[in-house]
Amino acid sequence: MDIQFVAADAALGEKSALAIVVFEGEAASAQGGAFAKALAGARFTGGKGQTLDVLAPSGSDAARVVLVGAGKAGDFDAMAAETAAASAYAAVKTSGLTTLRVVLPGADAAKAARAAFGVRLAAYRFDKYRTKEAAEKKPSIVKTEVVTAEADAAVTAFADLAALADAISFARDLVSEPPNVLYPAEFAKRVKQLEELGLEVEILGEAEMMKLGMGSLLGVGQGSIRESQLAILKWNGADDKKAQPIAFVGKGVCFDTGGISIKPADNMEHMKTDMGGAAAVSGLMHVLAGRKAKVNAVGILGLVENMPDGNAQRPGDVVTSMSGQTIEIINTDAEGRLVLADAVWYCQQRFKPKFMVDLATLTGAIIIALGDDVGGLFSNNDELSGNLMAASGAEGEPLWRMPLPAHYDKNIDSMIADMKNTGGRPGGSITAAMFIQRFVNGVPWAHLDIAGTAWKKPSTVPTIPDGATGFGVRLLNRMVADKYEG
C-alpha cells in the first residue's frame, strides 16, 4: 500500500474513491450539505462503522464517494480515526478503483497518521498460496491519500506506525503459514532474518537444549521428525547497552495435534496457530528494532511440534525441567506450559530481566471465560499488570486480569513428581498459569493467554481481516514506549 499525505485541493486521479468521514448527527451538513438529498432516503446517521455510497457532488473528480461514520464528535480520537479509515478501505477495496482518498474532520498530523495506519492494517491479506481468484474478489486499491494540512508532520508521525504495521504483518504471516511450511526450523530461519533490522538472533537446537537440561520443552517435540528450537532475539537500543533488559517469552507450537492425547479432527487445522504467542513476540522485537526503540529487550521463542509417534511423550511420563523440578505428564495436549517452563527459566537465569511477559495460545478455558475478543492476564505484579492494562486500552487489544488464588496451586501437585502438567477442567486457565508461575523466581511476571484472540473468523474489527490478528504486538509495543524507554 502506497501511503501519501495530501492537501485538500490536491488533484484526484481518475480511478479514485473519495471517503468522507462524518460525525454522528452531522452527516447532513457534510461538504456544505452536498449529500442532504441522498441522506434523506437512507438510514445512515454517521454512527461508528456505518458507510453509505452517494453520488459525487458537482465538480468532483471522484469516481465514487463514500460517507463513513465516525460516531460522536467528542469521541473522535486517534483510534477513531484509525477505525474510520479502515472502514473506508473495506467499503471500496474491491471496487476496481486504485486510489482511496480519506477526508477526516480536523485531520491534524497525529490523526492523519493513524488513519493511514488503519488502512495499512485493514489491507493485510495472506494470499501467497492462491493461484485462482475471481477478479471482483481481489482488492484493487493500491494507494491511499489522507488529506491533512500538516502533511510533513504526518509523514514523521507515520514512520513509527509504519514500522509497527510491518511488524504486525510479519506476525500475521507467521500465524497464517501452513504447518508443512512453517515448522520450528523454518520459524527460526525467519526470525534469524530479522538481524537485517539490527536484532541479534541466536538459535539453539536440541543438542544445546539437552545440555541445558530442558527436558520439559524437549519432551513435547520428541514425537516429531522436526527438531525443536529455542530462538533468542536481542535488541540493545538503550544508551547503556549493559542495562538490565525487559523480556518477552512466546509459546511456539508450530502444530499441535495434542500428541498421544490427540485432539478431535474437527477444526484441528487451526492448530497451526498454536505458535501465536511466539509470533507476537517476534513481531514485538521486529517493531522495537524497526523504530529503534530506546530500550534493551530480549525475546525468547520455544519452537516445537507436538505430534503422535512411537517416540512421542506418553501420559504418565515424568520429565525433568531445566529448573530441576520434575513434572508428571497427565495430558500431552497440555504442552504449551511445558515449553514455557523451560523457556521462562532460561530467560530469567541468563538475562536477569526487569520483568518477563509470556504470551501463549494456552487454554480453551480462557475462551470459555472471556470469549474470542479478550485475552487473559495473569500476573504476580500489580505495576506490570497496570502497565499492560493501560496499553491494552490505548491500543484496542483488550485484556482482563484473572486471579491466581494461592490455594488452587495444590491442584497441580503430583503424587510421584514435583507437579503435574494439568489441574483438571475447573479453573483450567488459572492452573495453567500457576504451573508457569512455578518456574518464576520472584521476577515480576505476567502471562497473557491469547488462545481466543490470535485468530479471528469472522472478524468484527475493520483493522483485522479474517484470520491471523497479530494480537499482542501493538499493546506490548505501546507499553514499552510509554513505560520503559528512555
LINURPE-V923418 format. One record per pair of residues at least 6 apart in sequence whose C-alpha atoms are under 8 Angstrom apart, sorted by the first residue. I is the first residue (numbers start at 1). J is the second residue. D is the distance in whole Angstrom. If there is no record, write none. Layout:
BEGIN
I|J|D  I|J|D
END
This chain:
BEGIN
1|120|7  1|123|8  1|141|8  1|142|5  1|143|5  1|144|7  2|142|6  2|143|4  2|144|6  3|116|7  3|143|6  3|144|5  3|145|6  3|146|8  4|143|8  4|144|6  4|145|5  4|146|6  5|112|8  5|145|5  5|146|5  5|147|6  5|148|7  5|151|5  5|152|8  5|154|7  5|155|7  6|145|6  6|146|6  6|147|5  6|148|6  6|149|8  6|151|6  7|147|5  7|148|6  7|149|6  7|151|7  8|147|6  8|148|7  8|149|7  12|61|6  12|62|7  13|61|7  13|62|8  13|99|7  14|61|7  14|62|7  14|63|7  15|62|7  15|63|6  15|97|5  15|98|6  15|99|6  16|62|5  16|63|6  16|64|7  16|97|6  16|98|6  16|99|5  16|100|6  16|101|7  17|62|6  17|63|6  17|64|5  17|65|6  17|66|8  17|92|7  17|97|7  17|98|8  17|99|6  17|100|5  17|101|6  18|62|6  18|63|8  18|64|6  18|65|5  18|66|6  18|100|6  18|101|5  18|102|6  18|103|8  19|65|6  19|66|5  19|67|6  19|68|7  19|88|6  19|100|7  19|101|6  19|102|5  19|103|6  20|65|8  20|66|6  20|67|5  20|68|6  20|102|6  20|103|5  20|104|7  21|67|6  21|68|5  21|69|6  21|70|6  21|84|7  21|102|7  21|103|6  21|104|5  21|105|7  22|30|7  22|46|6  22|67|7  22|68|6  22|69|5  22|70|6  22|71|8  22|104|8  22|105|7  23|46|5  23|47|7  23|69|6  23|70|5  23|71|5  23|72|6  23|73|5  24|45|6  24|46|4  24|47|5  24|48|8  24|69|7  24|70|7  24|71|5  24|72|5  24|73|7  25|45|6  25|46|6  25|72|8  26|45|8  26|46|7  27|35|8  27|36|8  27|39|8  27|45|7  27|46|6  28|34|8  28|35|6  28|36|5  28|39|7  29|35|8  29|36|7  34|57|6  35|54|7  35|55|8  35|57|8  38|54|6  38|55|8  44|50|7  44|51|7  44|52|7  45|69|7  46|68|7  46|69|4  46|70|6  46|71|6  47|69|5  47|70|6  47|71|4  47|72|7  48|68|8  48|69|5  48|70|4  48|71|4  48|72|8  48|84|7  49|68|7  49|69|6  49|70|7  49|71|8  49|83|8  49|84|7  49|87|6  50|68|6  50|69|5  50|70|8  51|66|7  51|67|5  51|68|5  51|69|6  51|87|8  51|88|8  51|91|7  52|66|5  52|67|5  52|68|7  53|64|8  53|65|6  53|66|4  53|67|6  54|64|8  54|65|6  54|66|6  54|67|7  55|64|7  55|65|6  56|62|7  56|63|8  56|64|6  56|65|6  63|97|8  66|88|7  66|91|8  68|84|7  68|87|7  68|88|6  69|84|7  70|76|7  70|80|7  70|81|8  70|84|6  77|111|7  78|110|7  78|111|5  78|114|6  78|115|8  79|114|7  79|395|8  81|104|7  81|111|6  81|112|7  81|114|6  81|115|5  81|118|8  82|111|8  82|114|5  82|115|4  82|116|7  82|117|7  82|118|4  82|119|7  82|463|8  83|115|7  83|118|6  83|462|6  83|463|7  84|115|7  84|118|8  85|102|7  85|115|5  85|116|7  85|118|6  85|119|6  86|115|7  86|118|5  86|119|5  86|121|8  86|122|5  86|462|6  86|463|6  87|462|6  87|463|8  88|102|8  89|100|7  89|119|6  89|122|7  89|123|8  90|122|7  90|462|7  92|100|8  92|141|8  93|139|5  93|140|6  93|141|5  94|136|6  94|137|6  94|138|6  94|139|4  94|140|5  94|141|7  95|136|8  95|139|8  95|140|7  95|141|8  96|136|8  96|139|8  96|140|5  96|141|7  97|140|6  97|141|6  98|140|5  98|141|4  98|142|5  98|143|6  99|141|5  99|142|6  99|143|5  99|144|6  99|145|7  100|141|7  100|143|6  100|144|5  100|145|6  101|144|6  101|145|5  101|146|6  101|147|7  102|144|8  102|145|6  102|146|5  102|147|6  103|146|6  103|147|5  103|148|8  104|112|8  104|146|8  104|147|7  104|148|8  107|147|7  107|148|5  107|149|7  108|148|6  108|149|7  108|150|6  108|154|8  109|148|7  109|149|8  109|150|5  109|151|7  109|153|6  109|154|4  109|155|8  109|157|7  110|154|6  110|157|6  112|146|6  112|147|7  112|148|6  112|154|6  113|154|5  113|155|7  113|157|6  113|158|5  113|161|8  114|158|7  114|161|8  115|146|7  116|144|7  116|146|7  116|158|8  117|158|7  117|161|6  117|162|7  117|165|7  118|463|6  119|144|8  119|463|7  120|165|7  121|165|6  121|169|8  121|463|5  121|464|7  122|462|6  122|463|4  122|464|6  122|465|6  123|463|8  123|465|8  124|169|7  124|464|8  124|465|7  125|465|7  126|173|7  126|176|7  148|154|8  159|291|8  160|290|8  160|291|6  163|287|6  163|290|5  163|291|6  164|287|5  164|290|8  164|474|7  166|287|8  167|283|5  167|284|7  167|286|5  167|287|5  167|473|8  168|280|8  168|283|6  168|469|8  168|470|5  168|473|6  168|474|8  169|470|7  170|283|6  171|276|8  171|279|5  171|280|6  171|282|7  171|283|5  171|470|5  172|279|7  172|468|5  172|469|6  172|470|5  173|468|8  174|182|7  174|187|8  174|279|6  175|272|7  175|273|5  175|275|7  175|276|6  175|279|7  175|468|6  176|272|8  176|273|7  176|467|7  176|468|6  177|272|8  178|272|7  179|254|6  179|255|6  179|272|6  182|254|7  183|226|7  183|254|6  183|255|8  183|304|8  183|305|7  184|226|7  184|227|7  184|228|6  184|229|6  184|252|8  184|254|6  184|303|5  184|304|6  184|305|7  185|226|8  185|227|7  185|228|7  185|229|7  187|303|8  188|203|7  188|229|7  188|230|8  188|231|6  188|303|8  191|201|7  191|231|8  191|282|7  192|201|6  192|202|8  192|203|8  194|201|8  194|286|7  195|201|6  197|286|7  197|289|6  197|290|6  198|235|7  198|289|6  199|233|6  199|234|6  199|235|5  199|236|8  199|285|8  199|289|6  200|233|6  200|234|5  200|235|7  201|231|7  201|232|6  201|233|5  201|234|6  202|231|6  202|232|5  202|233|7  203|229|7  203|230|6  203|231|5  203|232|6  204|229|6  204|230|5  204|231|6  205|227|7  205|228|6  205|229|5  205|230|7  206|218|7  206|227|7  206|228|6  206|229|7  209|218|8  209|230|8  210|218|8  212|322|6  213|320|7  213|321|6  213|322|5  214|320|7  214|321|5  214|322|5  214|342|6  215|319|6  215|320|5  215|321|5  215|322|7  215|342|8  216|319|6  216|320|6  216|321|5  216|322|7  216|327|8  216|338|5  216|339|6  216|341|7  216|342|6  217|302|8  217|304|8  217|321|8  217|338|6  217|339|4  217|340|7  217|341|7  217|342|6  217|343|8  218|228|7  218|339|8  219|312|8  219|313|6  219|319|7  220|304|7  220|305|7  220|306|6  220|312|8  220|313|7  220|332|8  220|335|6  220|338|7  220|339|7  221|227|7  221|228|6  221|304|5  221|305|5  221|306|5  221|307|7  221|312|8  222|306|8  222|311|6  222|312|5  222|313|7  223|259|8  223|306|7  223|307|5  223|308|6  223|309|5  223|310|7  223|311|5  223|312|4  223|313|7  224|305|6  224|306|7  224|307|5  224|308|7  224|309|7  224|312|7  226|304|8  226|305|7  227|304|7  228|302|8  228|303|6  228|304|5  228|305|7  229|302|6  229|303|5  229|304|7  230|300|7  230|301|6  230|302|5  230|303|6  230|343|8  231|299|8  231|300|6  231|301|5  231|302|7  231|303|8  232|298|7  232|299|6  232|300|5  232|301|7  233|285|7  233|298|6  233|299|5  233|300|6  234|285|8  234|296|8  234|297|6  234|298|5  234|299|6  235|285|7  235|288|7  235|289|7  235|295|8  235|296|6  235|297|5  235|298|6  236|295|6  236|296|4  236|297|6  237|289|8  237|292|6  237|293|6  237|294|5  237|295|5  237|296|5  238|293|8  238|294|5  238|295|4  238|296|5  238|485|8  238|486|7  239|294|7  239|295|8  241|296|7  243|296|7  244|296|7  244|351|8  244|352|7  244|353|6  244|354|6  245|295|7  245|296|5  245|297|5  245|298|7  245|351|7  245|352|8  245|353|5  245|354|6  246|296|6  246|297|5  246|298|6  246|353|5  246|354|5  246|355|6  246|356|7  247|297|6  247|298|5  247|299|6  247|300|8  247|347|8  247|353|6  247|354|8  247|355|6  247|356|5  247|357|6  248|281|6  248|297|8  248|298|6  248|299|5  248|300|6  248|356|6  248|357|5  248|358|6  248|359|8  249|277|8  249|278|7  249|281|7  249|299|6  249|300|5  249|301|6  249|302|8  249|340|8  249|343|7  249|344|7  249|347|8  249|356|7  249|357|6  249|358|4  249|359|6  250|275|8  250|276|8  250|277|5  250|278|4  250|279|7  250|280|7  250|281|6  250|299|8  250|300|6  250|301|5  250|302|6  250|340|7  250|358|6  250|359|5  250|360|6  251|274|8  251|275|6  251|276|7  251|277|5  251|278|5  251|301|6  251|302|6  251|303|7  251|336|6  251|339|7  251|340|6  251|358|8  251|359|6  251|360|5  251|361|7  252|274|7  252|275|4  252|276|7  252|277|6  252|278|5  252|279|7  252|301|6  252|302|5  252|303|4  252|304|6  252|360|8  253|272|8  253|274|5  253|275|5  253|302|8  253|303|6  253|304|5  253|305|5  253|306|7  253|336|7  254|271|8  254|272|6  254|273|7  254|274|6  254|275|5  254|303|7  254|304|6  254|305|5  254|306|8  255|271|5  255|272|5  255|273|7  255|274|6  255|275|8  255|304|8  255|305|5  255|306|6  255|307|8  256|271|5  256|272|7  256|274|7  256|305|6  256|306|5  256|307|7  256|333|8  257|263|6  257|268|7  257|271|7  257|306|6  257|307|6  257|308|7  257|333|8  258|306|6  258|307|7  258|308|8  258|332|6  258|333|4  258|334|8  258|335|8  259|306|5  259|307|5  259|308|4  259|309|8  259|312|7  259|313|7  259|332|6  259|333|6  260|307|8  260|308|5  260|309|8  260|312|7  260|313|7  260|314|6  260|315|8  260|332|6  260|333|8  261|315|8  261|331|6  261|332|5  261|333|6  262|308|7  262|333|7  263|333|8  273|454|7  273|455|7  274|360|8  274|361|6  275|303|8  275|360|7  275|361|7  276|360|7  276|361|6  276|450|8  276|454|6  276|470|8  277|358|8  277|359|5  277|360|4  277|361|6  277|450|7  278|300|8  278|301|5  278|302|7  278|303|8  278|359|7  278|360|7  279|470|7  280|359|8  280|470|6  280|471|7  280|472|6  280|473|5  281|299|6  281|300|8  281|301|8  281|359|8  281|472|8  281|473|7  282|299|7  283|470|8  283|473|6  284|472|8  284|473|5  284|474|8  284|476|7  284|477|6  285|297|8  285|298|8  285|299|7  287|477|7  288|477|7  293|481|8  293|485|7  294|485|5  294|486|6  295|484|7  295|485|5  295|486|7  300|343|7  300|347|7  301|343|7  302|339|6  302|340|7  302|343|6  304|339|8  306|335|8  313|332|7  314|329|7  314|332|7  315|329|5  315|330|5  315|331|5  315|332|6  316|328|6  316|329|5  316|330|6  317|328|6  317|329|5  317|330|8  318|326|7  318|327|5  318|328|4  318|329|6  318|417|7  319|326|6  319|327|5  319|328|7  319|329|8  320|326|4  320|327|6  321|327|7  321|341|7  321|342|6  322|342|6  322|345|7  322|346|8  323|342|7  323|345|7  323|439|7  325|418|6  326|417|5  326|418|5  326|419|7  327|414|8  327|417|6  327|418|6  327|419|5  327|420|5  327|421|7  328|414|7  328|416|7  328|417|6  328|418|8  328|419|6  328|420|4  328|421|6  329|420|6  329|421|6  329|422|8  330|420|6  330|421|6  330|422|6  331|421|7  331|422|7  334|421|7  334|422|7  336|360|7  336|361|8  336|362|6  337|362|7  337|421|8  337|432|7  337|435|7  337|436|6  338|421|7  340|358|8  340|436|7  341|435|8  341|436|6  341|439|6  342|439|8  344|356|8  344|358|8  344|439|7  344|440|7  345|439|6  345|440|7  347|353|8  348|356|8  348|440|8  348|441|8  348|443|8  353|443|8  354|443|7  354|444|7  355|384|8  355|443|6  355|444|5  355|445|6  356|443|7  356|444|6  356|445|5  356|446|6  357|445|6  357|446|5  357|447|6  357|448|7  358|445|8  358|446|6  358|447|5  358|448|6  359|447|6  359|448|5  359|449|6  359|450|7  360|447|8  360|448|6  360|449|5  360|450|6  360|451|7  361|449|6  361|450|5  361|451|4  361|452|7  361|454|7  362|429|8  362|432|8  362|449|6  362|450|7  362|451|6  363|428|7  363|429|6  363|432|8  363|449|7  363|451|6  364|429|8  364|451|7  364|452|8  365|425|8  365|427|7  365|428|6  365|429|5  366|375|8  366|376|7  366|428|8  366|429|6  366|449|7  366|451|7  366|452|7  367|451|7  367|452|5  370|376|7  371|452|7  372|451|8  372|452|4  372|453|5  372|456|8  373|398|7  373|452|7  373|453|6  374|397|7  374|398|5  374|399|5  374|400|7  374|450|8  374|452|7  374|453|6  375|398|6  375|399|5  375|400|6  375|448|7  375|449|6  375|450|5  375|451|8  375|452|7  375|453|6  376|399|6  376|400|5  376|401|6  376|402|6  376|447|8  376|448|6  376|449|5  376|450|7  377|385|8  377|399|6  377|400|6  377|401|4  377|402|6  377|446|7  377|447|6  377|448|5  377|449|7  378|385|8  378|401|6  378|402|5  378|403|7  378|404|7  378|430|8  378|433|7  378|446|6  378|447|5  378|448|7  379|385|6  379|401|8  379|404|8  379|444|8  379|445|6  379|446|4  379|447|6  380|444|6  380|445|6  380|446|7  381|444|6  381|445|7  381|446|7  384|444|7  384|445|7  384|446|7  385|401|8  385|446|7  387|479|6  387|483|7  388|475|7  388|476|7  388|479|6  389|398|8  389|399|6  389|400|8  390|479|8  391|475|5  391|476|7  391|478|6  391|479|5  392|398|5  392|399|6  392|475|5  394|475|8  395|474|7  395|475|6  395|478|7  396|475|8  397|471|7  397|472|7  397|474|8  397|475|6  402|430|8  403|430|7  404|430|6  404|433|8  404|434|7  408|431|7  409|431|7  409|434|6  409|435|8  411|423|5  411|424|8  411|431|7  412|419|6  412|420|5  412|421|7  412|422|6  412|423|5  412|431|7  412|435|7  413|419|5  413|420|6  414|420|5  421|432|8  421|435|7  422|428|8  422|431|7  422|432|7  423|431|6  423|432|8  429|449|8  433|447|7  450|471|8  453|469|7  453|471|6  454|468|6  454|469|5  454|470|6  454|471|6  455|466|8  455|467|5  455|468|5  455|469|6  456|466|6  456|467|5  456|468|7  456|469|7  457|466|5  457|467|6  458|466|6  458|467|8  459|465|6  459|466|5  459|467|8
END
